[in-house]
Amino acid sequence: MNSKPTIYHEKQVKELCALHALNNLFQTRGTYSKSELDTICSRLSPNVWINPHRSMLGLGNYDINVIMAALQKKGCEAVWFDKRKDPGCLDLSNICGFILNVPSDYKLGFVMLPLRRRHWITIRQIQGNFYNLDSKLDAPQLIGRSTDLIAYLKEQLDSKEKELFVVVSKEVEEKQLWMHQYATPSSRADSANHRPASPPNSVSSYDYRNRDAECLHLTEVRNCVVSRENNLQV
């Protein structure tokens, strides 16, 4: 009988779901700290009174630029998954994990406020099975094997408000090994035939509600990041 795997699962504190998602991804306590993510915010937007990449109160609420820059420090890349594609094209053997962005209700104590926030969730494989490591869950949620994950991702991406980021090593991203090679040429050709605009050249030009974008690379954070206070925050 197989023993139950030991899974590191950080629970939600304040608005730190981005921090929890990163630590849950790497399965190690303290892989990242709040102070480290705050430092990244300052580096992305120096000399500003109100940093656009986190909450005005400094409680967290980090945006995608912070997550991407944090991943870069560990030699990883984040690729935005075009939901027009079938998740079946993903080569799971070359993927470290996934970070899913979903809408979230906002509560003040027990009172539900009429505000919509963004929430970051990690999905990754542990001892052969995939788990949802949402920091708002009481415990990791078993998704299942590869076929179960693909079905789960299809269901999640049916929502226009949800976005998926594929986390891979730098080498895998450079060689585009996160997609099955047999699917890559046809998928790209299909996208080229139906896409009215080219992929964005920087994070600043990317609108997360825009399906014309093909993908978003972590390395694009290096040169140009313009504030998007309302884009994809916890």
DRENGU-730849 format. One record per residue: residue in one letter; x, y negated, z of N, C-alpha, C in turn. Coordinates in pm, whole numbers, padded with zeros to 5 digits, always signed. Layout:
N
AXYZXYZXYZ
...
This chain:
234
M+00085+00119+00000+00000+00000+00000+00088-00124+00000
N+00059-00218-00092+00138-00340-00099+00101-00433+00015
S+00204-00491+00078+00178-00586+00186+00136-00720+00127
K+00059-00794+00202+00012-00924+00158+00129-01019+00149
P+00145-01092+00036+00261-01180+00022+00256-01298+00119
T+00372-01342+00160+00382-01461+00242+00378-01583+00150
I+00281-01667+00170+00261-01783+00082+00270-01911+00164
Y+00355-02002+00117+00363-02133+00183+00250-02221+00130
H+00173-02277+00221+00053-02353+00182+00037-02475+00272
E+00073-02592+00219+00056-02715+00297-00090-02761+00290
K-00140-02804+00406-00277-02855+00415-00280-03006+00396
Q-00396-03057+00358-00412-03198+00327-00394-03287+00449
V-00311-03391+00434-00292-03495+00535-00305-03629+00465
K-00391-03715+00516-00413-03848+00459-00435-03837+00307
E-00356-03914+00229-00369-03912+00084-00244-03852+00019
L-00191-03748+00081-00064-03692+00039-00077-03564-00045
C-00184-03551-00119-00202-03428-00195-00093-03409-00301
A-00038-03517-00355+00071-03504-00452+00194-03442-00385
L+00223-03488-00264+00334-03431-00187+00310-03284-00158
H+00189-03250-00114+00156-03110-00084+00164-03024-00210
A+00119-03078-00322+00123-03001-00447+00266-02969-00486
L+00357-03063-00469+00497-03042-00503+00561-02938-00410
N+00537-02951-00281+00595-02854-00186+00534-02715-00204
N+00405-02709-00233+00342-02579-00258+00395-02517-00387
L+00428-02599-00483+00484-02548-00608+00617-02478-00585
F+00703-02540-00504+00835-02484-00480+00838-02389-00360
Q+00723-02375-00292+00708-02276-00185+00811-02292-00073
T+00846-02417-00042+00941-02443+00065+00900-02570+00140
R+00895-02559+00271+00864-02676+00353+00974-02782+00337
G+00932-02904+00315+01029-03013+00308+01106-03023+00178
T+01060-02953+00073+01124-02970-00057+01124-03118-00094
Y+01013-03183-00067+01000-03328-00083+00942-03386+00045
S+00971-03512+00071+00916-03582+00185+00842-03706+00138
K+00759-03761+00224+00687-03884+00189+00785-03997+00161
S+00889-04007+00240+00986-04115+00219+01054-04102+00083
E+01077-03978+00038+01139-03955-00091+01047-04000-00204
L+00918-03969-00192+00824-04012-00294+00806-04164-00292
D+00812-04224-00173+00804-04370-00165+00925-04436-00231
T+01040-04373-00216+01162-04424-00280+01149-04418-00432
I+01089-04311-00482+01066-04298-00625+00972-04409-00673
C+00868-04438-00595+00776-04547-00630+00852-04678-00645
S+00940-04705-00551+01017-04829-00554+01110-04833-00674
R+01166-04719-00709+01256-04714-00825+01180-04734-00955
L+01059-04679-00963+00980-04693-01085+00930-04836-01105
S+00897-04903-00995+00848-05041-01002+00916-05125-00895
P+01040-05165-00917+01113-05244-00817+01063-05389-00811
N+01085-05451-00698+01059-05594-00681+00914-05633-00708
V+00821-05552-00657+00680-05586-00667+00618-05587-00528
W+00519-05671-00509+00453-05679-00379+00366-05557-00355
I+00291-05519-00456+00203-05403-00446+00249-05300-00547
N+00297-05186-00499+00347-05084-00590+00231-05013-00658
P+00231-05007-00791+00118-04949-00863+00114-04797-00862
H+00217-04732-00807+00225-04586-00815+00181-04517-00686
R+00130-04594-00590+00084-04535-00465-00025-04623-00404
S-00080-04577-00295-00184-04652-00225-00134-04787-00176
M-00220-04886-00178-00183-05018-00127-00144-05012+00019
L-00203-04917+00093-00175-04905+00236-00056-04815+00263
G+00002-04759+00158+00120-04674+00176+00090-04537+00233
L-00033-04490+00218-00074-04362+00276-00052-04245+00179
G-00009-04276+00059+00009-04171-00040-00055-04211-00172
N-00149-04128-00219-00222-04158-00342-00126-04181-00459
Y-00024-04095-00471+00078-04110-00575+00024-04073-00712
D+00073-04142-00814+00026-04113-00949+00118-04014-01020
I+00086-03985-01145+00157-03882-01221+00304-03919-01243
N+00334-04048-01253+00472-04089-01276+00563-04046-01161
V+00512-04054-01040+00589-04015-00922+00613-03864-00922
I+00508-03788-00952+00520-03642-00957+00622-03601-01062
M+00617-03663-01177+00708-03628-01285+00853-03660-01250
A+00874-03777-01190+01010-03815-01151+01062-03723-01040
A+00975-03682-00949+01015-03590-00843+01055-03455-00901
L+00981-03407-00997+01014-03280-01061+01147-03288-01135
Q+01174-03402-01191+01299-03420-01264+01419-03402-01173
K+01406-03441-01048+01517-03428-00952+01551-03282-00925
K+01458-03192-00954+01481-03049-00936+01508-02978-01068
G+01537-03055-01172+01568-02995-01300+01449-02940-01374
C+01331-02991-01341+01208-02944-01405+01148-03052-01494
E+01062-03010-01581+00989-03099-01670+00840-03073-01653
A+00761-03176-01679+00615-03161-01676+00562-03194-01814
V+00480-03106-01867+00421-03126-01999+00270-03131-01986
W+00212-03237-02036+00066-03248-02036+00009-03150-02138
F-00084-03068-02095-00143-02967-02182-00264-03024-02255
D-00257-03022-02386-00366-03069-02470-00482-02970-02461
K-00590-03012-02400-00700-02918-02375-00775-02878-02502
R-00738-02934-02616-00794-02883-02741-00736-02746-02774
K-00622-02714-02715-00558-02585-02737-00619-02479-02645
D-00609-02355-02687-00651-02242-02606-00540-02211-02505
P-00570-02207-02374-00468-02172-02275-00400-02038-02303
G-00460-01956-02387-00399-01829-02424-00267-01846-02498
C-00239-01967-02547-00113-01992-02617+00003-02007-02519
L-00026-02018-02389+00079-02038-02289+00161-01911-02268
D+00293-01926-02266+00382-01814-02237+00411-01818-02086
L+00334-01746-02010+00340-01754-01864+00474-01709-01808
S+00549-01628-01884+00678-01580-01835+00782-01692-01828
N+00757-01803-01898+00851-01914-01900+00801-02037-01825
I+00694-02020-01751+00632-02133-01682+00649-02118-01530
C+00695-02226-01465+00715-02224-01319+00582-02232-01244
G+00489-02307-01299+00361-02325-01233+00282-02434-01303
F+00169-02470-01244+00082-02571-01302+00041-02671-01194
I+00020-02794-01239-00039-02895-01151-00164-02946-01218
L-00275-02928-01151-00406-02965-01205-00453-03093-01138
N-00505-03185-01217-00558-03309-01163-00710-03307-01175
V-00779-03327-01064-00925-03316-01063-00984-03436-00991
P-01109-03472-01022-01177-03578-00948-01207-03531-00807
S-01213-03625-00716-01238-03589-00576-01324-03695-00509
D-01421-03651-00430-01502-03745-00352-01418-03803-00239
Y-01455-03923-00197-01380-03992-00092-01466-04004+00033
K-01412-03959+00144-01484-03964+00271-01414-04055+00371
L-01494-04122+00452-01443-04197+00565-01506-04134+00689
G-01428-04045+00753-01484-03964+00860-01580-03864+00799
F-01705-03869+00844-01806-03779+00789-01894-03848+00684
V-01860-03973+00651-01941-04051+00558-01882-04041+00418
M-01965-03999+00321-01921-03991+00183-01936-04128+00118
L-01826-04182+00069-01828-04314+00006-01847-04300-00145
P-01909-04401-00207-01934-04394-00352-01809-04429-00432
L-01699-04359-00404-01572-04380-00473-01524-04249-00532
R-01460-04256-00646-01404-04137-00709-01252-04146-00705
R-01189-04048-00644-01043-04043-00635-00992-03929-00721
R-00861-03920-00730-00799-03811-00805-00723-03722-00709
H-00724-03593-00736-00664-03496-00645-00572-03402-00722
W-00453-03374-00664-00353-03288-00729-00355-03149-00666
I-00354-03047-00752-00361-02908-00708-00252-02826-00777
T-00182-02744-00701-00081-02654-00759-00139-02515-00782
I-00104-02458-00896-00136-02319-00928-00004-02251-00965
R+00026-02138-00903+00150-02069-00939+00140-01919-00910
Q+00234-01847-00967+00237-01702-00950+00323-01664-00831
I+00273-01572-00750+00348-01521-00635+00329-01370-00632
Q+00437-01299-00647+00437-01152-00647+00332-01093-00742
G+00331-01145-00863+00247-01088-00967+00108-01145-00980
N+00061-01214-00877-00072-01274-00882-00062-01427-00884
F-00162-01490-00945-00169-01636-00947-00263-01684-00837
Y-00222-01794-00774-00299-01849-00662-00326-01997-00683
N-00444-02038-00636-00478-02179-00627-00432-02226-00489
L-00334-02318-00487-00277-02365-00361-00326-02505-00326
D-00450-02532-00357-00514-02660-00325-00496-02691-00176
S-00442-02808-00146-00418-02844-00006-00547-02865+00072
K-00659-02877+00004-00787-02894+00073-00849-02759+00111
L-00794-02650+00063-00844-02517+00099-00789-02475+00234
D-00865-02394+00304-00819-02341+00433-00706-02240+00415
A-00704-02174+00299-00600-02074+00269-00585-02065+00118
P-00473-02012+00070-00455-01995-00075-00568-01911-00133
Q-00611-01948-00252-00722-01879-00318-00667-01793-00431
L-00690-01664-00423-00643-01572-00526-00718-01593-00656
I-00643-01611-00764-00703-01620-00897-00696-01485-00966
G-00580-01420-00958-00565-01288-01016-00445-01279-01109
R-00452-01186-01203-00343-01164-01296-00349-01264-01412
S-00265-01239-01513-00252-01333-01624-00384-01360-01695
T-00460-01253-01725-00587-01272-01794-00686-01352-01709
D-00681-01331-01579-00768-01406-01489-00729-01554-01488
L-00599-01580-01491-00553-01719-01492-00598-01791-01618
I-00582-01726-01733-00622-01789-01859-00771-01822-01857
A-00851-01730-01808-00996-01754-01798-01024-01869-01702
Y-00949-01873-01591-00967-01980-01492-00932-02116-01553
L-00820-02122-01625-00778-02248-01686-00879-02295-01791
K-00932-02202-01869-01034-02238-01968-01154-02302-01900
E-01195-02243-01791-01310-02295-01718-01281-02435-01663
Q-01163-02454-01606-01128-02583-01549-01119-02691-01656
L-01061-02658-01770-01039-02757-01875-01163-02787-01957
D-01272-02718-01929-01399-02753-01991-01448-02889-01941
S-01398-02930-01826-01436-03060-01769-01351-03171-01829
K-01415-03277-01875-01343-03389-01936-01261-03465-01832
E-01293-03448-01705-01226-03525-01600-01102-03455-01544
K-01077-03332-01588-00964-03257-01535-00850-03252-01637
E-00727-03263-01586-00609-03258-01671-00510-03157-01614
L-00438-03091-01705-00344-02987-01665-00203-03023-01709
F-00108-03006-01615+00033-03026-01644+00107-02894-01624
V+00186-02857-01724+00264-02733-01720+00403-02767-01669
V+00447-02699-01563+00578-02726-01504+00676-02619-01550
V+00783-02665-01614+00883-02573-01671+01023-02627-01645
S+01123-02543-01670+01261-02590-01660+01292-02681-01779
K+01398-02759-01766+01436-02850-01873+01465-02774-02002
E+01534-02661-01991+01569-02582-02110+01444-02530-02180
V+01349-02482-02101+01225-02430-02159+01149-02541-02232
E+01146-02660-02172+01076-02771-02236+01145-02811-02366
E+01277-02819-02364+01351-02860-02483+01330-02764-02599
K+01322-02635-02569+01306-02533-02673+01160-02496-02698
Q+01069-02565-02627+00926-02539-02643+00889-02394-02618
L+00954-02334-02518+00930-02194-02488+00811-02171-02396
W+00744-02277-02358+00628-02261-02270+00503-02219-02346
M+00512-02222-02481+00405-02169-02564+00458-02050-02642
H+00373-01954-02669+00412-01841-02751+00458-01892-02888
Q+00572-01842-02932+00631-01892-03055+00542-01869-03177
Y+00467-01761-03174+00380-01734-03289+00267-01836-03297
A+00235-01898-03181+00124-01993-03179+00169-02134-03205
T+00298-02160-03183+00346-02297-03189+00329-02361-03327
P+00376-02299-03438+00363-02365-03568+00219-02392-03607
S+00132-02292-03592-00007-02310-03632-00077-02412-03545
S-00045-02411-03415-00108-02505-03324-00068-02647-03360
R+00060-02665-03390+00107-02798-03425+00047-02844-03557
A+00039-02752-03653-00019-02788-03782-00165-02827-03768
D-00236-02750-03686-00377-02778-03663-00394-02914-03598
S-00311-02943-03499-00320-03071-03430-00287-03185-03524
A-00187-03164-03611-00147-03269-03704-00258-03300-03803
N-00332-03196-03845-00438-03214-03943-00559-03286-03885
H-00578-03275-03753-00698-03330-03692-00671-03447-03600
R-00546-03479-03576-00514-03585-03481-00504-03719-03552
P-00584-03820-03517-00580-03947-03586-00464-04036-03544
A-00394-04001-03437-00285-04086-03390-00169-04000-03348
S-00049-04060-03344+00071-03988-03303+00079-03979-03153
P+00160-03884-03100+00179-03874-02956+00238-04003-02901
P+00214-04034-02775+00267-04156-02717+00417-04149-02704
N+00483-04264-02707+00628-04271-02693+00671-04299-02551
S+00578-04331-02465+00614-04360-02326+00493-04339-02238
V+00517-04330-02108+00408-04315-02013+00315-04435-02019
S+00371-04552-02043+00291-04673-02042+00185-04674-02151
S+00208-04602-02262+00113-04603-02371+00012-04491-02362
Y+00017-04413-02255-00067-04294-02244-00194-04322-02167
D-00307-04291-02225-00436-04302-02158-00483-04160-02134
Y-00502-04122-02008-00534-03984-01975-00674-03944-02018
R-00752-04038-02067-00882-04003-02124-00874-03992-02275
N-00756-04013-02331-00738-04014-02475-00696-03878-02525
R-00779-03811-02603-00747-03677-02652-00657-03682-02775
D-00622-03805-02822-00534-03814-02937-00390-03788-02900
A-00360-03789-02773-00222-03764-02728-00191-03616-02735
E-00073-03580-02784-00036-03440-02797+00026-03388-02668
C+00126-03456-02615+00188-03410-02491+00264-03524-02427
L+00297-03505-02300+00367-03606-02223+00487-03541-02157
H+00606-03592-02181+00728-03532-02129+00777-03609-02008
L+00832-03537-01915+00886-03597-01794+00997-03697-01825
T+01080-03669-01924+01194-03755-01951+01152-03893-01996
E+01026-03910-02037+00979-04040-02082+00962-04137-01965
V+00966-04087-01844+00953-04173-01728+01076-04262-01714
R+01190-04214-01762+01316-04281-01737+01319-04425-01786
N+01261-04451-01903+01283-04579-01968+01174-04683-01944
C+01051-04640-01941+00944-04741-01938+00823-04688-01863
V+00794-04750-01750+00674-04714-01674+00600-04841-01642
V+00481-04856-01695+00399-04972-01669+00288-04932-01575
S+00251-05018-01484+00154-04981-01381+00019-04947-01440
R-00039-04839-01389-00174-04797-01421-00245-04764-01290
E-00290-04862-01213-00342-04839-01079-00458-04742-01078
N-00536-04743-01189-00655-04659-01188-00636-04526-01258
N-00513-04498-01307-00490-04375-01383-00441-04262-01296
L-00516-04154-01289-00472-04028-01230-00405-04043-01095
Q-00473-04094-00998-00422-04101-00863-00502-04011-00774
V-00443-03977-00658-00503-03881-00567-00641-03927-00527
